[in-house]
Each structure stands twice: as structure tokens, then as C-alpha cells.
């Protein structure tokens, strides 16, 4: 999965000051973040991709990750990555 879906130099930014918020670089850190998000949401995390825009150097996608935890909404955020 690491090399099939993510470039080695991937940079991932998740907004906010939550434990998941921050900047992540490289496939190891990004996959670790995805695992933590999955666990924090009790397996309910979903990321809806609205579009993908890219060129030879960069790719971004506007999307909306969301998930539940316990009895409440873990979060729903409009973001561009």
C-alpha cells in the first residue's frame, strides 16, 4: 500500500489542535496517522474525496473526513490536502 498509493515524499496536513492535527511527512508517518484516525473513530473514519487536482510536482484534493467515537461525532472537517 505504501508505494502503490503514496509517493515516498508525501506530506500530509491535518488541520486543528487535536491529537490528530499536525503535519506528517513520508509514508510511515502518514500511514501511522491513518491508523490512529481509524482507531480514534472506532473504525468509522471515512474520507470523501470531492476532486483531485495535480501537476508534475503537487497534488491536492478537497475532501471531507468524518468519523464517530463512542456516542458522539469525532469530527467532520472540510479540508484541502
Number of C-alpha atoms within 10 A of each C-alpha: 7 12 8 6 8 14 11 12 9 15 15 16 15 17 15 10 8 8 9 15 12 13 13 17 14 15 20 13 15 19 16 12 19 14 14 15 21 16 13 18 20 14 14 15 21 15 13 13 14 10 10 12 10 9 7 5 5 8 11 12 15 14 17 16 16 18 20 18 15 9 6 9 11 16 13 14 14 11 14 16 15
